[in-house]
C-alpha cells in the first residue's frame, strides 16, 4: 500500500510539473500584455552584456546594475543573457529565467514536505504541490522578467538543503552557498539571509555545533563569508543601500518598533493572504489574493499542527522561517508588498501543507479526493479567468503596454526626430532601446560618460536621453513646435488647445485592449506655426 501511494505521489508530481510548465510558459511573451520598465532594464542590459560585455552605461560586467539610479543584484540579468542568445531579444526571452525558476521551485516544495518527517499521508506532498502550482502569488511573479522568482528559488533551495543538512551534515555547505547566492539575486534576500543564518545557527546550535556536524557548519559559514566578499567591497558605497528612502523612519525606537510590528503582522493577516489583493495593481491579480480563500482552513489547521509540535525540529524550522521571511518587507513603508515578501511564500505553503495533511489523515480512505478535485478545478478556473482573461485587458496600462507599438511608429519614420515627453510618463528610454534593438555599443556612447567612472557612487538619475532619432525629456514648446518633430505623450501631455496653438497634427494614437489611450503622437508644422504668429524669431528666419 505504501509503495502504491509513493508511485501515485510521484505521478502526481509529474502532473504538477506538466501543469506548472503550461501555466508558466503559455503566452509568456504576451501575458502580462505590457512590458514593464523593471523587465526592460535587465532585458536590455543582458542584451548589452551579450553583445559588448558591458551594461547600458559601458560598465564592464558590473557587480550591481545601476538601474535608473538604483542598484539591482546581478544574477537575473546575467542569467537572461542565455535565453536572449538562444531565442533572440524578445519579451519571452526576458521572462524565461523567471518562469523556469518558478517551475523548479515546484520540486523544492514537494521535497520539502516529503523530507519534513511530519507528513502522515504519502499523498500529501503531491496534493499540496498541485495547489502550489496554481497559487496566484507564484504565477504572478514567475511570469514577469525580474528577479524575485529567481531569488525565491535560490533561497527556498538553500533552506531545503539547510533542513536536510541538520541530519545529513554534508548538505550544509551547499546550503550556505545557495543562501549566499540568493543575496545576489534580489534586494530582500540581501538582508534576509544574514538574519536567517544567525537565527538558525542559534536555535539549532545543538544540531550544528557538536563533534560530527561542527566541521560542516564551519565550512558552510566560511563559504558564506567568502562568497559575500564582493558585496563587502561595496558596503561603504551608496550602491549597497540605494533604497534607504523606503525604510520606515520614526522619531523614536518605540514608534519604529510599533510600526514595524504592525507591518510585520500584516503579512500573516487572513485578509491580506486570502481575501484582499496587493494594493498595487501592478503587483496583484484582478479579484484574487495571494492564496485562494478556501485555504484559510488548512492554514489555521497548519498553525495548530505546528504549535502542538512546537518542540519538534520541523515545527521550529517552519516557525522561524515564517517569522523571519517578511522582515525586509515589513521594514518598508508599503503596507503589504508581495514582491518584497516573496520568501514568505515558502513557509506559508508548508504551513498550509501541514493543515491539508491533518485533514487527509482524519478522513478514512479516499473520500476526500472528490472534494479536493472540485476545489482544485474551481481554483484553476479562478486563476485562468483572473490571469489570462482579466489581467491582459484590465492591467495592460499598469504593465507598460504599448512600447512595442510606439517602437513600430518610430521604425517607420527613421528620418524623423521624436521627443517623448517625460513630464507625466515614467522613464521610457529603456523600453524603446529594447524594442528597437538599438545597438548597445551606440547606446553606451549616448549616456553620460561620467557615470561609468563613478559607477557605484553616482545615484543621480536623469531621464533625459538622446539616442538614434529619439529624445526623452519634457516638451519645450518655445523650441520644439518650430522644428520638424513628432511629439509623443499620454492623453494629457498635449491638450487639444495646445495642438491648435502650436499647429500640431495627430499622426498616431496607441490604445490598450480596453480602449484607454497610452500614447499620442503629434507632428509639428514649423512653417504653419511661423505663419500663424508672423514670428520671425530664430526658428522662423528663412521661412517667411
LORO-588676 format. One record per residue (C-alpha): residue in three letters; z, x, y. Coordinates in steps of 0.1 Angstrom, whole numbers, plus 5000, padded with zeros to 4 digits. Layout:
ALAZXY
...
This chain:
UNK500050005000
UNK500950285024
UNK497650475016
UNK495650155023
UNK497450105056
UNK496750465065
UNK493050415057
UNK492950095077
UNK494750265106
UNK492150545107
UNK489250295105
UNK490750105135
UNK491050435153
UNK487250485147
UNK486650135161
UNK488850215191
UNK486850535198
UNK483550345195
UNK484650065218
UNK486050325242
UNK482850515242
UNK480950205250
UNK483250085278
UNK483450425294
UNK479750525293
UNK478050185296
UNK476250175330
UNK478350475341
UNK475850575367
UNK475750235384
UNK479250075380
UNK481050115403
UNK477950035423
UNK478650285451
UNK479250655452
UNK482450735470
UNK483051045491
UNK485751165467
UNK483051165440
UNK480251315461
UNK482451615471
UNK482951755436
UNK479451645426
UNK477551835453
UNK479952135452
UNK479352155414
UNK475652155421
UNK476152425447
UNK478152635422
UNK475452585396
UNK472652705420
UNK474452975440
UNK477853045426
UNK479252925460
UNK480652605473
UNK479352405503
UNK480852655528
UNK479452955510
UNK482753055494
UNK482253235460
UNK484053055432
UNK486952925452
UNK490352875436
UNK490852545456
UNK487952355470
UNK488052275507
UNK487051915507
UNK486851785544
UNK489951975555
UNK491951905523
UNK492052135493
UNK491451995458
UNK492252165425
UNK489152325410
UNK488852225373
UNK486951895377
UNK484352055400
UNK483752345377
UNK483552125346
UNK481051905364
UNK478652195366
UNK477952155328
UNK476651785329
UNK474751855361
UNK473052145343
UNK472351925313
UNK471451595329
UNK470451685364
UNK472051585397
UNK473051225393
UNK475950985396
UNK476150975358
UNK476551355356
UNK479351355382
UNK481251085363
UNK480551225328
UNK483651455326
UNK485951185337
UNK484650935311
UNK484851205284
UNK488451275294
UNK489350905291
UNK487750895257
UNK489651195244
UNK492951055257
UNK492550775232
UNK493051025204
UNK496151175222
UNK497750825225
UNK497050755188
UNK498651075176
UNK501551055200
UNK502550725184
UNK501750855149
UNK503851165154
UNK506750985171
UNK508750935139
UNK509950595151
UNK506950375143
UNK507850145114
UNK504449995107
UNK501550225098
UNK499050005117
UNK501050005150
UNK499350335162
UNK495850185158
UNK496749845173
UNK498350005204
UNK495350235207
UNK492949945207
UNK495049795236
UNK495050125254
UNK491250145252
UNK490849825272
UNK493749895297
UNK492449845333
UNK494250155345
UNK492450375320
UNK489050215326
UNK489150235364
UNK489950605367
UNK487950715337
UNK484650585351
UNK484850755385
UNK483851105394
UNK487051265405
UNK489851455390
UNK492751215380
UNK491451125345
UNK490851495335
UNK494351595348
UNK495851305329
UNK494151415296
UNK495451775300
UNK498951655309
UNK499051405281
UNK497751655256
UNK500251915268
UNK503051655265
UNK501951575229
UNK501951945219
UNK505451975235
UNK506751695215
UNK505251835183
UNK506552175193
UNK510152055191
UNK509752065153
UNK506752295148
UNK507552565173
UNK504152735173
UNK502852445192
UNK505052525222
UNK502752805235
UNK499652585238
UNK501852305252
UNK502852525281
UNK499252635285
UNK497752285288
UNK500552165310
UNK499852455333
UNK496152395331
UNK496752035343
UNK498052165376
UNK494652305383
UNK493151955377
UNK494951725401
UNK497351735430
UNK500151525414
UNK500351745383
UNK500852055405
UNK504251925414
UNK505051715384
UNK504551985357
UNK507252225370
UNK509751945373
UNK508751825338
UNK509152175322
UNK512552245339
UNK513951905329
UNK512651915293
UNK513952275288
UNK517352145299
UNK517551825279
UNK516051975248
UNK517852315251
UNK519352275216
UNK515952245200
UNK514252505223
UNK516852785226
UNK518052865192
UNK517153155170
UNK513953015153
UNK512452855184
UNK513553095212
UNK510653335208
UNK508053055211
UNK509852895240
UNK510053225259
UNK506353305252
UNK505452955264
UNK507353005296
UNK505653335301
UNK502353175295
UNK503052915322
UNK504253175347
UNK501153395342
UNK498753115344
UNK500353005377
UNK499853335394
UNK496553235411
UNK498452935427
UNK501353155437
UNK498953375458
UNK498253065479
UNK501852945482
UNK502153055518
UNK498852905529
UNK498152555542
UNK495852515512
UNK498752485488
UNK500252185505
UNK497552025525
UNK498751665522
UNK502251705536
UNK501551435562
UNK501551185533
UNK505151265522
UNK508051045532
UNK509551165565
UNK513151045572
UNK515751135597
UNK518451195571
UNK518951285535
UNK520350945527
UNK517450745542
UNK515050975524
UNK516750915491
UNK516850545497
UNK513150525505
UNK512250755476
UNK514250555451
UNK512750225464
UNK509250375459
UNK510150505425
UNK511450175412
UNK508250005424
UNK506350195396
UNK508450005370
UNK508349665386
UNK506849395363
UNK504949255394
UNK503249595401
UNK502449665364
UNK501449325350
UNK500649085378
UNK499549255411
UNK496749495416
UNK496949815436
UNK496949705473
UNK494049945479
UNK490849765469
UNK489150095461
UNK491950175436
UNK492149855417
UNK490049595398
UNK489449245410
UNK492148995398
UNK493649245373
UNK496749455375
UNK497049795357
UNK498149615325
UNK497549265311
UNK500149005319
UNK501048935283
UNK502049295277
UNK505249235297
UNK506849105265
UNK506349425244
UNK507149635275
UNK510649495277
UNK511049505239
UNK509949865240
UNK512549945267
UNK515249775245
UNK514049975214
UNK514350305234
UNK517750215247
UNK519350125214
UNK517950455200
UNK518550655232
UNK520250945214
UNK517151005192
UNK514751275204
UNK511751055209
UNK513550795229
UNK514951065251
UNK511551225254
UNK509750905265
UNK512550805289
UNK512351145306
UNK508551135307
UNK508650785323
UNK511250875349
UNK509551195359
UNK505951085359
UNK505950875392
UNK507951135412
UNK504951285431
UNK503550935439
UNK506950805449
UNK507351085474
UNK504350955494
UNK504250665518
UNK501950445497
UNK503850165481
UNK502050175447
UNK499550445443
UNK497950415409
UNK495750735412
UNK498750955421
UNK500850795393
UNK498250825366
UNK500551035344
UNK502850735341
UNK500250555320
UNK501250775290
UNK504950685287
UNK504250325296
UNK501750275268
UNK504250445244
UNK506950205255
UNK504649905250
UNK503650055217
UNK507250065205
UNK507649705216
UNK504549595197
UNK505849785166
UNK509149585168
UNK507149265169
UNK504949355140
UNK507949475120
UNK509749135125
UNK506748935112
UNK506148935075
UNK502749015061
UNK499749005084
UNK500248665101
UNK500448855134
UNK496748965132
UNK495148635144
UNK497348625174
UNK496648985182
UNK492948945179
UNK493048635202
UNK494948825228
UNK492749135224
UNK489448945228
UNK490848745257
UNK491949065275
UNK488549225268
UNK486848925283
UNK489048955314
UNK488249325317
UNK484449265313
UNK484548995340
UNK486549195364
UNK484849535359
UNK481249465350
UNK480749135369
UNK483149115399
UNK483549485408
UNK479949585413
UNK479449305438
UNK482849245455
UNK483849615457
UNK480449775464
UNK481249835500
UNK484649985491
UNK482950235467
UNK480450365493
UNK477450155484
UNK474050225500
UNK473950605504
UNK471250645478
UNK469150375497
UNK469850555530
UNK468650875515
UNK465450705504
UNK464850585540
UNK465350945552
UNK462951085525
UNK460050855536
UNK460450985572
UNK460651365567
UNK459451445602
UNK461951205620
UNK465351315632
UNK468251095620
UNK471551055638
UNK474250905616
UNK476950755638
UNK480450875628
UNK482450665653
UNK483150395627
UNK481950545594
UNK483750795571
UNK482151135568
UNK478651075553
UNK477251425551
UNK478151505515
UNK476651185500
UNK473351235518
UNK473251605508
UNK473851485472
UNK471251215471
UNK468651425489
UNK469451715465
UNK469551925496
UNK469252295487
UNK472752445486
UNK471652785500
UNK470252605531
UNK473252375534
UNK475652675534
UNK473852825564
UNK474252495584
UNK478052495583
UNK480552675604
UNK480453035591
UNK484053105603
UNK485352865576
UNK484353095548
UNK486153385564
UNK489453195568
UNK488852955539
UNK492452885528
UNK493952875563
UNK491452665583
UNK492352305576
UNK490452165606
UNK487551935597
UNK484651845620
UNK482451555608
UNK479551685629
UNK476951825605
UNK473351925611
UNK471151995581
UNK467451925575
UNK466451635597
UNK469951485597
UNK472751505622
UNK476151335616
UNK478051265648
UNK478850995674
UNK475750855691
UNK475350995726
UNK473450715744
UNK472550905775
UNK470751165754
UNK469751005720
UNK467950705734
UNK465550935754
UNK464451125723
UNK462451025692
UNK465050955665
UNK466350695641
UNK469950595649
UNK471950485620
UNK475350295619
UNK477050005603
UNK476649645615
UNK478949705645
UNK477850055656
UNK474849925676
UNK475149585692
UNK472149365700
UNK472749415737
UNK472749805732
UNK469449765712
UNK467849585741
UNK469349805767
UNK468050125750
UNK464749995738
UNK465650025701
UNK463649875673
UNK465349795640
UNK463449975612
UNK465649915582
UNK468749725571
UNK470749815539
UNK472949545524
UNK475349535495
UNK474949295465
UNK476849015483
UNK474649055514
UNK477049245536
UNK475449495560
UNK476149855551
UNK473750055573
UNK471249955600
UNK468650195613
UNK467150165648
UNK464150365660
UNK464250485696
UNK461250455720
UNK461750715747
UNK458550615767
UNK459650245768
UNK463250345777
UNK462050565806
UNK459650285818
UNK462450035817
UNK464650225840
UNK461950415861
UNK464050705851
UNK462651055860
UNK465651245848
UNK465451555825
UNK464551345794
UNK461851145811
UNK459951415830
UNK456351425819
UNK456451065806
UNK455750905840
